[in-house]
Amino acid sequence: MQFASVEFDEPSLVWYFRSRVKGFLTPLNRRRAAEFMATPGPRFIILPTPNAGTLFANQPPNWKFFPTSGFNIAKGKHVDLTLVLKSE
């Protein structure tokens, strides 16, 4: 499974997901996010929650969204992120 991030490039993404997926983290900008998710095969992307609603407003019904919020200790600020999952 491939995974990517937009506007959130923290080492913790690799630490958390590397043991569960065989792909490598692909850092993307907003313009390439939709292209990444449109590529065939299972994949997920992590991005700021407001961008998830904007970029994937008309996603297929089988895609799943997992929003979360918390405090980014490394940057010292609050973050709202969403994981968008496209399974097989």
PDB file of N, CA, C and O in Angstrom:
ATOM      1  N   MET A   1       0.856  -1.177   0.000  1.00  0.00           N
ATOM      2  CA  MET A   1       0.000   0.000   0.000  1.00  0.00           C
ATOM      3  C   MET A   1       0.892   1.227   0.000  1.00  0.00           C
ATOM      4  O   MET A   1       1.892   1.281   0.716  1.00  0.00           O
ATOM      5  N   GLN A   2       0.531   2.198  -0.795  1.00  0.00           N
ATOM      6  CA  GLN A   2       1.262   3.452  -0.865  1.00  0.00           C
ATOM      7  C   GLN A   2       0.638   4.458   0.106  1.00  0.00           C
ATOM      8  O   GLN A   2      -0.567   4.430   0.354  1.00  0.00           O
ATOM      9  N   PHE A   3       1.476   5.347   0.650  1.00  0.00           N
ATOM     10  CA  PHE A   3       0.920   6.398   1.496  1.00  0.00           C
ATOM     11  C   PHE A   3       1.659   7.703   1.281  1.00  0.00           C
ATOM     12  O   PHE A   3       2.848   7.731   0.963  1.00  0.00           O
ATOM     13  N   ALA A   4       0.912   8.787   1.464  1.00  0.00           N
ATOM     14  CA  ALA A   4       1.445  10.115   1.208  1.00  0.00           C
ATOM     15  C   ALA A   4       0.942  11.088   2.265  1.00  0.00           C
ATOM     16  O   ALA A   4       0.031  10.789   3.037  1.00  0.00           O
ATOM     17  N   SER A   5       1.564  12.256   2.275  1.00  0.00           N
ATOM     18  CA  SER A   5       1.108  13.321   3.165  1.00  0.00           C
ATOM     19  C   SER A   5       1.176  14.652   2.431  1.00  0.00           C
ATOM     20  O   SER A   5       1.983  14.848   1.523  1.00  0.00           O
ATOM     21  N   VAL A   6       0.310  15.552   2.849  1.00  0.00           N
ATOM     22  CA  VAL A   6       0.273  16.907   2.309  1.00  0.00           C
ATOM     23  C   VAL A   6       0.350  17.867   3.492  1.00  0.00           C
ATOM     24  O   VAL A   6      -0.466  17.793   4.411  1.00  0.00           O
ATOM     25  N   GLU A   7       1.329  18.766   3.468  1.00  0.00           N
ATOM     26  CA  GLU A   7       1.485  19.784   4.499  1.00  0.00           C
ATOM     27  C   GLU A   7       1.635  19.218   5.907  1.00  0.00           C
ATOM     28  O   GLU A   7       1.337  19.902   6.886  1.00  0.00           O
ATOM     29  N   PHE A   8       2.092  17.983   6.013  1.00  0.00           N
ATOM     30  CA  PHE A   8       2.399  17.373   7.309  1.00  0.00           C
ATOM     31  C   PHE A   8       3.506  16.362   7.065  1.00  0.00           C
ATOM     32  O   PHE A   8       3.258  15.234   6.636  1.00  0.00           O
ATOM     33  N   ASP A   9       4.719  16.781   7.342  1.00  0.00           N
ATOM     34  CA  ASP A   9       5.879  15.953   7.048  1.00  0.00           C
ATOM     35  C   ASP A   9       6.644  15.702   8.340  1.00  0.00           C
ATOM     36  O   ASP A   9       7.681  16.316   8.590  1.00  0.00           O
ATOM     37  N   GLU A  10       6.127  14.803   9.147  1.00  0.00           N
ATOM     38  CA  GLU A  10       6.733  14.499  10.433  1.00  0.00           C
ATOM     39  C   GLU A  10       7.296  13.074  10.432  1.00  0.00           C
ATOM     40  O   GLU A  10       6.685  12.177   9.851  1.00  0.00           O
ATOM     41  N   PRO A  11       8.437  12.852  11.063  1.00  0.00           N
ATOM     42  CA  PRO A  11       9.008  11.503  11.141  1.00  0.00           C
ATOM     43  C   PRO A  11       8.057  10.487  11.758  1.00  0.00           C
ATOM     44  O   PRO A  11       8.155   9.295  11.464  1.00  0.00           O
ATOM     45  N   SER A  12       7.141  10.937  12.604  1.00  0.00           N
ATOM     46  CA  SER A  12       6.205  10.009  13.246  1.00  0.00           C
ATOM     47  C   SER A  12       5.337   9.268  12.226  1.00  0.00           C
ATOM     48  O   SER A  12       4.923   8.138  12.485  1.00  0.00           O
ATOM     49  N   LEU A  13       5.055   9.876  11.079  1.00  0.00           N
ATOM     50  CA  LEU A  13       4.281   9.173  10.044  1.00  0.00           C
ATOM     51  C   LEU A  13       5.001   7.910   9.604  1.00  0.00           C
ATOM     52  O   LEU A  13       4.384   6.854   9.459  1.00  0.00           O
ATOM     53  N   VAL A  14       6.289   8.018   9.395  1.00  0.00           N
ATOM     54  CA  VAL A  14       7.063   6.852   8.988  1.00  0.00           C
ATOM     55  C   VAL A  14       7.103   5.839  10.130  1.00  0.00           C
ATOM     56  O   VAL A  14       6.929   4.643   9.897  1.00  0.00           O
ATOM     57  N   TRP A  15       7.329   6.299  11.354  1.00  0.00           N
ATOM     58  CA  TRP A  15       7.405   5.393  12.484  1.00  0.00           C
ATOM     59  C   TRP A  15       6.107   4.612  12.666  1.00  0.00           C
ATOM     60  O   TRP A  15       6.140   3.404  12.896  1.00  0.00           O
ATOM     61  N   TYR A  16       4.972   5.287  12.566  1.00  0.00           N
ATOM     62  CA  TYR A  16       3.690   4.631  12.809  1.00  0.00           C
ATOM     63  C   TYR A  16       3.268   3.698  11.677  1.00  0.00           C
ATOM     64  O   TYR A  16       2.728   2.623  11.940  1.00  0.00           O
ATOM     65  N   PHE A  17       3.501   4.081  10.446  1.00  0.00           N
ATOM     66  CA  PHE A  17       2.952   3.318   9.328  1.00  0.00           C
ATOM     67  C   PHE A  17       3.937   2.375   8.661  1.00  0.00           C
ATOM     68  O   PHE A  17       3.508   1.440   7.984  1.00  0.00           O
ATOM     69  N   ARG A  18       5.206   2.572   8.819  1.00  0.00           N
ATOM     70  CA  ARG A  18       6.194   1.757   8.123  1.00  0.00           C
ATOM     71  C   ARG A  18       6.101   0.281   8.506  1.00  0.00           C
ATOM     72  O   ARG A  18       6.373  -0.580   7.670  1.00  0.00           O
ATOM     73  N   SER A  19       5.730  -0.028   9.724  1.00  0.00           N
ATOM     74  CA  SER A  19       5.615  -1.427  10.145  1.00  0.00           C
ATOM     75  C   SER A  19       4.327  -2.081   9.637  1.00  0.00           C
ATOM     76  O   SER A  19       4.181  -3.300   9.715  1.00  0.00           O
ATOM     77  N   ARG A  20       3.401  -1.283   9.120  1.00  0.00           N
ATOM     78  CA  ARG A  20       2.105  -1.813   8.690  1.00  0.00           C
ATOM     79  C   ARG A  20       1.912  -1.803   7.175  1.00  0.00           C
ATOM     80  O   ARG A  20       1.079  -2.546   6.656  1.00  0.00           O
ATOM     81  N   VAL A  21       2.663  -0.981   6.472  1.00  0.00           N
ATOM     82  CA  VAL A  21       2.554  -0.917   5.014  1.00  0.00           C
ATOM     83  C   VAL A  21       3.941  -1.090   4.400  1.00  0.00           C
ATOM     84  O   VAL A  21       4.954  -0.809   5.041  1.00  0.00           O
ATOM     85  N   LYS A  22       3.975  -1.548   3.170  1.00  0.00           N
ATOM     86  CA  LYS A  22       5.251  -1.803   2.521  1.00  0.00           C
ATOM     87  C   LYS A  22       5.727  -0.662   1.645  1.00  0.00           C
ATOM     88  O   LYS A  22       6.861  -0.692   1.166  1.00  0.00           O
ATOM     89  N   GLY A  23       4.905   0.329   1.424  1.00  0.00           N
ATOM     90  CA  GLY A  23       5.301   1.469   0.603  1.00  0.00           C
ATOM     91  C   GLY A  23       6.104   2.473   1.399  1.00  0.00           C
ATOM     92  O   GLY A  23       6.290   2.319   2.606  1.00  0.00           O
ATOM     93  N   PHE A  24       6.574   3.492   0.725  1.00  0.00           N
ATOM     94  CA  PHE A  24       7.324   4.564   1.355  1.00  0.00           C
ATOM     95  C   PHE A  24       6.469   5.823   1.386  1.00  0.00           C
ATOM     96  O   PHE A  24       5.611   6.022   0.526  1.00  0.00           O
ATOM     97  N   LEU A  25       6.705   6.667   2.378  1.00  0.00           N
ATOM     98  CA  LEU A  25       5.984   7.926   2.479  1.00  0.00           C
ATOM     99  C   LEU A  25       6.348   8.824   1.296  1.00  0.00           C
ATOM    100  O   LEU A  25       7.523   9.023   0.988  1.00  0.00           O
ATOM    101  N   THR A  26       5.329   9.356   0.648  1.00  0.00           N
ATOM    102  CA  THR A  26       5.510  10.279  -0.471  1.00  0.00           C
ATOM    103  C   THR A  26       5.002  11.651  -0.045  1.00  0.00           C
ATOM    104  O   THR A  26       3.790  11.839   0.065  1.00  0.00           O
ATOM    105  N   PRO A  27       5.884  12.611   0.198  1.00  0.00           N
ATOM    106  CA  PRO A  27       5.409  13.961   0.513  1.00  0.00           C
ATOM    107  C   PRO A  27       4.885  14.632  -0.765  1.00  0.00           C
ATOM    108  O   PRO A  27       5.549  14.607  -1.801  1.00  0.00           O
ATOM    109  N   LEU A  28       3.704  15.223  -0.682  1.00  0.00           N
ATOM    110  CA  LEU A  28       3.067  15.836  -1.846  1.00  0.00           C
ATOM    111  C   LEU A  28       2.631  17.259  -1.542  1.00  0.00           C
ATOM    112  O   LEU A  28       2.531  17.663  -0.384  1.00  0.00           O
ATOM    113  N   ASN A  29       2.375  18.010  -2.607  1.00  0.00           N
ATOM    114  CA  ASN A  29       1.703  19.295  -2.436  1.00  0.00           C
ATOM    115  C   ASN A  29       0.219  19.079  -2.757  1.00  0.00           C
ATOM    116  O   ASN A  29      -0.164  18.008  -3.228  1.00  0.00           O
ATOM    117  N   ARG A  30      -0.604  20.082  -2.505  1.00  0.00           N
ATOM    118  CA  ARG A  30      -2.057  19.936  -2.699  1.00  0.00           C
ATOM    119  C   ARG A  30      -2.419  19.566  -4.131  1.00  0.00           C
ATOM    120  O   ARG A  30      -3.356  18.797  -4.348  1.00  0.00           O
ATOM    121  N   ARG A  31      -1.692  20.102  -5.115  1.00  0.00           N
ATOM    122  CA  ARG A  31      -2.023  19.839  -6.523  1.00  0.00           C
ATOM    123  C   ARG A  31      -1.869  18.362  -6.888  1.00  0.00           C
ATOM    124  O   ARG A  31      -2.603  17.863  -7.740  1.00  0.00           O
ATOM    125  N   ARG A  32      -0.946  17.670  -6.270  1.00  0.00           N
ATOM    126  CA  ARG A  32      -0.696  16.277  -6.633  1.00  0.00           C
ATOM    127  C   ARG A  32      -1.488  15.275  -5.790  1.00  0.00           C
ATOM    128  O   ARG A  32      -1.446  14.077  -6.071  1.00  0.00           O
ATOM    129  N   ALA A  33      -2.199  15.731  -4.775  1.00  0.00           N
ATOM    130  CA  ALA A  33      -2.928  14.831  -3.878  1.00  0.00           C
ATOM    131  C   ALA A  33      -3.999  14.032  -4.614  1.00  0.00           C
ATOM    132  O   ALA A  33      -4.082  12.815  -4.448  1.00  0.00           O
ATOM    133  N   ALA A  34      -4.811  14.692  -5.415  1.00  0.00           N
ATOM    134  CA  ALA A  34      -5.881  13.994  -6.143  1.00  0.00           C
ATOM    135  C   ALA A  34      -5.303  13.007  -7.153  1.00  0.00           C
ATOM    136  O   ALA A  34      -5.831  11.909  -7.326  1.00  0.00           O
ATOM    137  N   GLU A  35      -4.234  13.395  -7.809  1.00  0.00           N
ATOM    138  CA  GLU A  35      -3.563  12.504  -8.765  1.00  0.00           C
ATOM    139  C   GLU A  35      -3.039  11.249  -8.060  1.00  0.00           C
ATOM    140  O   GLU A  35      -3.177  10.142  -8.580  1.00  0.00           O
ATOM    141  N   PHE A  36      -2.445  11.419  -6.886  1.00  0.00           N
ATOM    142  CA  PHE A  36      -1.941  10.294  -6.105  1.00  0.00           C
ATOM    143  C   PHE A  36      -3.075   9.332  -5.763  1.00  0.00           C
ATOM    144  O   PHE A  36      -2.932   8.121  -5.931  1.00  0.00           O
ATOM    145  N   MET A  37      -4.188   9.857  -5.290  1.00  0.00           N
ATOM    146  CA  MET A  37      -5.308   8.996  -4.887  1.00  0.00           C
ATOM    147  C   MET A  37      -6.016   8.369  -6.078  1.00  0.00           C
ATOM    148  O   MET A  37      -6.649   7.324  -5.928  1.00  0.00           O
ATOM    149  N   ALA A  38      -5.929   8.971  -7.248  1.00  0.00           N
ATOM    150  CA  ALA A  38      -6.575   8.420  -8.448  1.00  0.00           C
ATOM    151  C   ALA A  38      -5.778   7.270  -9.057  1.00  0.00           C
ATOM    152  O   ALA A  38      -6.311   6.522  -9.877  1.00  0.00           O
ATOM    153  N   THR A  39      -4.527   7.118  -8.676  1.00  0.00           N
ATOM    154  CA  THR A  39      -3.698   6.030  -9.191  1.00  0.00           C
ATOM    155  C   THR A  39      -4.276   4.696  -8.727  1.00  0.00           C
ATOM    156  O   THR A  39      -4.708   4.583  -7.580  1.00  0.00           O
ATOM    157  N   PRO A  40      -4.291   3.676  -9.600  1.00  0.00           N
ATOM    158  CA  PRO A  40      -4.843   2.372  -9.204  1.00  0.00           C
ATOM    159  C   PRO A  40      -4.120   1.764  -8.002  1.00  0.00           C
ATOM    160  O   PRO A  40      -2.928   1.982  -7.788  1.00  0.00           O
ATOM    161  N   GLY A  41      -4.870   1.010  -7.245  1.00  0.00           N
ATOM    162  CA  GLY A  41      -4.320   0.301  -6.096  1.00  0.00           C
ATOM    163  C   GLY A  41      -4.690   0.947  -4.780  1.00  0.00           C
ATOM    164  O   GLY A  41      -5.062   2.120  -4.737  1.00  0.00           O
ATOM    165  N   PRO A  42      -4.588   0.173  -3.697  1.00  0.00           N
ATOM    166  CA  PRO A  42      -4.920   0.704  -2.380  1.00  0.00           C
ATOM    167  C   PRO A  42      -3.878   1.722  -1.933  1.00  0.00           C
ATOM    168  O   PRO A  42      -2.685   1.556  -2.190  1.00  0.00           O
ATOM    169  N   ARG A  43      -4.333   2.768  -1.267  1.00  0.00           N
ATOM    170  CA  ARG A  43      -3.435   3.825  -0.812  1.00  0.00           C
ATOM    171  C   ARG A  43      -4.150   4.727   0.179  1.00  0.00           C
ATOM    172  O   ARG A  43      -5.377   4.710   0.271  1.00  0.00           O
ATOM    173  N   PHE A  44      -3.392   5.500   0.907  1.00  0.00           N
ATOM    174  CA  PHE A  44      -3.988   6.502   1.784  1.00  0.00           C
ATOM    175  C   PHE A  44      -3.120   7.744   1.802  1.00  0.00           C
ATOM    176  O   PHE A  44      -1.933   7.714   1.476  1.00  0.00           O
ATOM    177  N   ILE A  45      -3.753   8.833   2.193  1.00  0.00           N
ATOM    178  CA  ILE A  45      -3.077  10.115   2.268  1.00  0.00           C
ATOM    179  C   ILE A  45      -3.493  10.805   3.565  1.00  0.00           C
ATOM    180  O   ILE A  45      -4.643  10.711   3.993  1.00  0.00           O
ATOM    181  N   ILE A  46      -2.542  11.494   4.179  1.00  0.00           N
ATOM    182  CA  ILE A  46      -2.800  12.253   5.398  1.00  0.00           C
ATOM    183  C   ILE A  46      -2.606  13.720   5.065  1.00  0.00           C
ATOM    184  O   ILE A  46      -1.578  14.117   4.515  1.00  0.00           O
ATOM    185  N   LEU A  47      -3.611  14.524   5.405  1.00  0.00           N
ATOM    186  CA  LEU A  47      -3.558  15.936   5.064  1.00  0.00           C
ATOM    187  C   LEU A  47      -4.390  16.746   6.050  1.00  0.00           C
ATOM    188  O   LEU A  47      -5.206  16.179   6.776  1.00  0.00           O
ATOM    189  N   PRO A  48      -4.198  18.061   6.088  1.00  0.00           N
ATOM    190  CA  PRO A  48      -5.020  18.888   6.962  1.00  0.00           C
ATOM    191  C   PRO A  48      -6.509  18.699   6.647  1.00  0.00           C
ATOM    192  O   PRO A  48      -6.905  18.634   5.483  1.00  0.00           O
ATOM    193  N   THR A  49      -7.309  18.612   7.681  1.00  0.00           N
ATOM    194  CA  THR A  49      -8.736  18.338   7.528  1.00  0.00           C
ATOM    195  C   THR A  49      -9.442  19.294   6.566  1.00  0.00           C
ATOM    196  O   THR A  49     -10.241  18.827   5.754  1.00  0.00           O
ATOM    197  N   PRO A  50      -9.194  20.600   6.612  1.00  0.00           N
ATOM    198  CA  PRO A  50      -9.871  21.473   5.628  1.00  0.00           C
ATOM    199  C   PRO A  50      -9.534  21.110   4.178  1.00  0.00           C
ATOM    200  O   PRO A  50     -10.389  21.225   3.300  1.00  0.00           O
ATOM    201  N   ASN A  51      -8.315  20.681   3.924  1.00  0.00           N
ATOM    202  CA  ASN A  51      -7.931  20.273   2.575  1.00  0.00           C
ATOM    203  C   ASN A  51      -8.623  18.981   2.145  1.00  0.00           C
ATOM    204  O   ASN A  51      -8.939  18.808   0.968  1.00  0.00           O
ATOM    205  N   ALA A  52      -8.855  18.089   3.079  1.00  0.00           N
ATOM    206  CA  ALA A  52      -9.519  16.823   2.748  1.00  0.00           C
ATOM    207  C   ALA A  52     -10.913  17.074   2.197  1.00  0.00           C
ATOM    208  O   ALA A  52     -11.312  16.468   1.202  1.00  0.00           O
ATOM    209  N   GLY A  53     -11.650  17.963   2.840  1.00  0.00           N
ATOM    210  CA  GLY A  53     -12.996  18.279   2.365  1.00  0.00           C
ATOM    211  C   GLY A  53     -13.008  18.977   1.024  1.00  0.00           C
ATOM    212  O   GLY A  53     -13.924  18.782   0.225  1.00  0.00           O
ATOM    213  N   THR A  54     -12.004  19.783   0.775  1.00  0.00           N
ATOM    214  CA  THR A  54     -11.917  20.523  -0.486  1.00  0.00           C
ATOM    215  C   THR A  54     -11.439  19.639  -1.632  1.00  0.00           C
ATOM    216  O   THR A  54     -12.045  19.613  -2.703  1.00  0.00           O
ATOM    217  N   LEU A  55     -10.356  18.921  -1.401  1.00  0.00           N
ATOM    218  CA  LEU A  55      -9.743  18.122  -2.468  1.00  0.00           C
ATOM    219  C   LEU A  55     -10.522  16.862  -2.814  1.00  0.00           C
ATOM    220  O   LEU A  55     -10.481  16.403  -3.956  1.00  0.00           O
ATOM    221  N   PHE A  56     -11.229  16.301  -1.844  1.00  0.00           N
ATOM    222  CA  PHE A  56     -11.921  15.032  -2.066  1.00  0.00           C
ATOM    223  C   PHE A  56     -13.418  15.140  -1.785  1.00  0.00           C
ATOM    224  O   PHE A  56     -14.007  14.252  -1.168  1.00  0.00           O
ATOM    225  N   ALA A  57     -14.019  16.219  -2.236  1.00  0.00           N
ATOM    226  CA  ALA A  57     -15.452  16.442  -2.014  1.00  0.00           C
ATOM    227  C   ALA A  57     -16.310  15.437  -2.774  1.00  0.00           C
ATOM    228  O   ALA A  57     -17.398  15.096  -2.312  1.00  0.00           O
ATOM    229  N   ASN A  58     -15.853  14.956  -3.920  1.00  0.00           N
ATOM    230  CA  ASN A  58     -16.636  14.024  -4.746  1.00  0.00           C
ATOM    231  C   ASN A  58     -15.951  12.668  -4.863  1.00  0.00           C
ATOM    232  O   ASN A  58     -15.875  12.093  -5.949  1.00  0.00           O
ATOM    233  N   GLN A  59     -15.464  12.172  -3.757  1.00  0.00           N
ATOM    234  CA  GLN A  59     -14.751  10.891  -3.763  1.00  0.00           C
ATOM    235  C   GLN A  59     -15.712   9.723  -3.956  1.00  0.00           C
ATOM    236  O   GLN A  59     -16.907   9.856  -3.691  1.00  0.00           O
ATOM    237  N   PRO A  60     -15.199   8.568  -4.421  1.00  0.00           N
ATOM    238  CA  PRO A  60     -16.045   7.377  -4.533  1.00  0.00           C
ATOM    239  C   PRO A  60     -16.585   6.969  -3.161  1.00  0.00           C
ATOM    240  O   PRO A  60     -15.955   7.249  -2.142  1.00  0.00           O
ATOM    241  N   PRO A  61     -17.734   6.317  -3.128  1.00  0.00           N
ATOM    242  CA  PRO A  61     -18.354   5.977  -1.840  1.00  0.00           C
ATOM    243  C   PRO A  61     -17.563   4.972  -1.000  1.00  0.00           C
ATOM    244  O   PRO A  61     -17.786   4.880   0.207  1.00  0.00           O
ATOM    245  N   ASN A  62     -16.648   4.222  -1.607  1.00  0.00           N
ATOM    246  CA  ASN A  62     -15.904   3.237  -0.824  1.00  0.00           C
ATOM    247  C   ASN A  62     -14.667   3.831  -0.131  1.00  0.00           C
ATOM    248  O   ASN A  62     -14.008   3.123   0.630  1.00  0.00           O
ATOM    249  N   TRP A  63     -14.337   5.094  -0.368  1.00  0.00           N
ATOM    250  CA  TRP A  63     -13.233   5.743   0.336  1.00  0.00           C
ATOM    251  C   TRP A  63     -13.684   6.061   1.753  1.00  0.00           C
ATOM    252  O   TRP A  63     -14.846   6.395   1.983  1.00  0.00           O
ATOM    253  N   LYS A  64     -12.766   5.956   2.697  1.00  0.00           N
ATOM    254  CA  LYS A  64     -13.086   6.233   4.094  1.00  0.00           C
ATOM    255  C   LYS A  64     -12.246   7.416   4.586  1.00  0.00           C
ATOM    256  O   LYS A  64     -11.098   7.595   4.179  1.00  0.00           O
ATOM    257  N   PHE A  65     -12.843   8.214   5.467  1.00  0.00           N
ATOM    258  CA  PHE A  65     -12.183   9.380   6.034  1.00  0.00           C
ATOM    259  C   PHE A  65     -12.057   9.192   7.543  1.00  0.00           C
ATOM    260  O   PHE A  65     -13.024   8.825   8.211  1.00  0.00           O
ATOM    261  N   PHE A  66     -10.870   9.444   8.074  1.00  0.00           N
ATOM    262  CA  PHE A  66     -10.613   9.308   9.502  1.00  0.00           C
ATOM    263  C   PHE A  66      -9.988  10.601  10.026  1.00  0.00           C
ATOM    264  O   PHE A  66      -8.766  10.746   9.993  1.00  0.00           O
ATOM    265  N   PRO A  67     -10.804  11.541  10.510  1.00  0.00           N
ATOM    266  CA  PRO A  67     -10.261  12.804  11.029  1.00  0.00           C
ATOM    267  C   PRO A  67      -9.773  12.652  12.471  1.00  0.00           C
ATOM    268  O   PRO A  67     -10.289  11.831  13.230  1.00  0.00           O
ATOM    269  N   THR A  68      -8.783  13.448  12.830  1.00  0.00           N
ATOM    270  CA  THR A  68      -8.289  13.497  14.206  1.00  0.00           C
ATOM    271  C   THR A  68      -7.678  14.868  14.451  1.00  0.00           C
ATOM    272  O   THR A  68      -7.340  15.586  13.510  1.00  0.00           O
ATOM    273  N   SER A  69      -7.542  15.221  15.705  1.00  0.00           N
ATOM    274  CA  SER A  69      -6.882  16.481  16.049  1.00  0.00           C
ATOM    275  C   SER A  69      -6.048  16.249  17.292  1.00  0.00           C
ATOM    276  O   SER A  69      -6.305  15.331  18.071  1.00  0.00           O
ATOM    277  N   GLY A  70      -5.060  17.081  17.462  1.00  0.00           N
ATOM    278  CA  GLY A  70      -4.175  16.949  18.608  1.00  0.00           C
ATOM    279  C   GLY A  70      -3.144  18.053  18.622  1.00  0.00           C
ATOM    280  O   GLY A  70      -3.270  19.064  17.931  1.00  0.00           O
ATOM    281  N   PHE A  71      -2.117  17.832  19.429  1.00  0.00           N
ATOM    282  CA  PHE A  71      -1.066  18.819  19.596  1.00  0.00           C
ATOM    283  C   PHE A  71       0.222  18.252  19.016  1.00  0.00           C
ATOM    284  O   PHE A  71       0.663  17.172  19.409  1.00  0.00           O
ATOM    285  N   ASN A  72       0.823  18.979  18.084  1.00  0.00           N
ATOM    286  CA  ASN A  72       2.098  18.589  17.488  1.00  0.00           C
ATOM    287  C   ASN A  72       3.200  19.133  18.395  1.00  0.00           C
ATOM    288  O   ASN A  72       3.516  20.322  18.358  1.00  0.00           O
ATOM    289  N   ILE A  73       3.776  18.258  19.204  1.00  0.00           N
ATOM    290  CA  ILE A  73       4.786  18.675  20.176  1.00  0.00           C
ATOM    291  C   ILE A  73       6.015  19.247  19.473  1.00  0.00           C
ATOM    292  O   ILE A  73       6.589  20.235  19.934  1.00  0.00           O
ATOM    293  N   ALA A  74       6.423  18.634  18.361  1.00  0.00           N
ATOM    294  CA  ALA A  74       7.625  19.089  17.650  1.00  0.00           C
ATOM    295  C   ALA A  74       7.484  20.527  17.150  1.00  0.00           C
ATOM    296  O   ALA A  74       8.458  21.279  17.148  1.00  0.00           O
ATOM    297  N   LYS A  75       6.280  20.911  16.728  1.00  0.00           N
ATOM    298  CA  LYS A  75       6.061  22.263  16.196  1.00  0.00           C
ATOM    299  C   LYS A  75       5.430  23.205  17.219  1.00  0.00           C
ATOM    300  O   LYS A  75       5.405  24.420  17.023  1.00  0.00           O
ATOM    301  N   GLY A  76       4.923  22.633  18.310  1.00  0.00           N
ATOM    302  CA  GLY A  76       4.309  23.447  19.349  1.00  0.00           C
ATOM    303  C   GLY A  76       2.982  24.055  18.956  1.00  0.00           C
ATOM    304  O   GLY A  76       2.657  25.165  19.379  1.00  0.00           O
ATOM    305  N   LYS A  77       2.197  23.332  18.139  1.00  0.00           N
ATOM    306  CA  LYS A  77       0.897  23.879  17.743  1.00  0.00           C
ATOM    307  C   LYS A  77      -0.131  22.770  17.531  1.00  0.00           C
ATOM    308  O   LYS A  77       0.205  21.596  17.375  1.00  0.00           O
ATOM    309  N   HIS A  78      -1.385  23.185  17.531  1.00  0.00           N
ATOM    310  CA  HIS A  78      -2.517  22.283  17.337  1.00  0.00           C
ATOM    311  C   HIS A  78      -2.611  21.881  15.856  1.00  0.00           C
ATOM    312  O   HIS A  78      -2.351  22.695  14.970  1.00  0.00           O
ATOM    313  N   VAL A  79      -2.982  20.626  15.599  1.00  0.00           N
ATOM    314  CA  VAL A  79      -3.171  20.164  14.220  1.00  0.00           C
ATOM    315  C   VAL A  79      -4.496  19.421  14.094  1.00  0.00           C
ATOM    316  O   VAL A  79      -4.918  18.721  15.015  1.00  0.00           O
ATOM    317  N   ASP A  80      -5.139  19.581  12.955  1.00  0.00           N
ATOM    318  CA  ASP A  80      -6.334  18.825  12.569  1.00  0.00           C
ATOM    319  C   ASP A  80      -5.982  18.101  11.294  1.00  0.00           C
ATOM    320  O   ASP A  80      -5.728  18.734  10.269  1.00  0.00           O
ATOM    321  N   LEU A  81      -5.963  16.771  11.340  1.00  0.00           N
ATOM    322  CA  LEU A  81      -5.563  15.971  10.179  1.00  0.00           C
ATOM    323  C   LEU A  81      -6.646  14.974   9.841  1.00  0.00           C
ATOM    324  O   LEU A  81      -7.445  14.588  10.695  1.00  0.00           O
ATOM    325  N   THR A  82      -6.665  14.559   8.575  1.00  0.00           N
ATOM    326  CA  THR A  82      -7.574  13.518   8.116  1.00  0.00           C
ATOM    327  C   THR A  82      -6.789  12.503   7.297  1.00  0.00           C
ATOM    328  O   THR A  82      -5.977  12.871   6.449  1.00  0.00           O
ATOM    329  N   LEU A  83      -7.034  11.243   7.553  1.00  0.00           N
ATOM    330  CA  LEU A  83      -6.491  10.166   6.742  1.00  0.00           C
ATOM    331  C   LEU A  83      -7.590   9.759   5.770  1.00  0.00           C
ATOM    332  O   LEU A  83      -8.688   9.398   6.194  1.00  0.00           O
ATOM    333  N   VAL A  84      -7.309   9.814   4.485  1.00  0.00           N
ATOM    334  CA  VAL A  84      -8.250   9.399   3.444  1.00  0.00           C
ATOM    335  C   VAL A  84      -7.745   8.056   2.920  1.00  0.00           C
ATOM    336  O   VAL A  84      -6.622   7.956   2.425  1.00  0.00           O
ATOM    337  N   LEU A  85      -8.577   7.034   3.034  1.00  0.00           N
ATOM    338  CA  LEU A  85      -8.193   5.670   2.666  1.00  0.00           C
ATOM    339  C   LEU A  85      -8.957   5.191   1.444  1.00  0.00           C
ATOM    340  O   LEU A  85     -10.184   5.264   1.389  1.00  0.00           O
ATOM    341  N   LYS A  86      -8.219   4.706   0.479  1.00  0.00           N
ATOM    342  CA  LYS A  86      -8.806   4.053  -0.693  1.00  0.00           C
ATOM    343  C   LYS A  86      -8.334   2.609  -0.640  1.00  0.00           C
ATOM    344  O   LYS A  86      -7.163   2.327  -0.891  1.00  0.00           O
ATOM    345  N   SER A  87      -9.239   1.695  -0.316  1.00  0.00           N
ATOM    346  CA  SER A  87      -8.867   0.285  -0.272  1.00  0.00           C
ATOM    347  C   SER A  87      -9.025  -0.313  -1.665  1.00  0.00           C
ATOM    348  O   SER A  87      -9.348   0.398  -2.617  1.00  0.00           O
ATOM    349  N   GLU A  88      -8.801  -1.601  -1.782  1.00  0.00           N
ATOM    350  CA  GLU A  88      -8.875  -2.279  -3.067  1.00  0.00           C
ATOM    351  C   GLU A  88     -10.089  -1.826  -3.776  1.00  0.00           C
ATOM    352  O   GLU A  88     -10.355  -2.273  -4.892  1.00  0.00           O
TER     353      GLU A  88
END
